[in-house]
Amino acid sequence: MADNSTGGSNNALYLIVGGLVVAMAVGAFAIHGGYIGGHGSSTTTEKTTVSAPALTAPAATTTTTTTTKP
């Protein structure tokens, strides 16, 4: 006896929903930096210090000239 194949098939819907679930899992993996789990002790802290040389102007030299009339 043959099965009735005229009924509505939801295979396309299952494929779309499965694709969305996989996309959400990949997105969560990317957002969390590759770590998905509880609040474990795998937290790292990095401190970066950047220093620049001091910018100072060269010393200004002042020349004064006085002239006197005879």
Secondary structure, DSSP 8 states (H G I E B T S, - for coil): ------S---HHHHHHHHHHHHHHHHHHHHHTTT--SSS-S-----------------------------
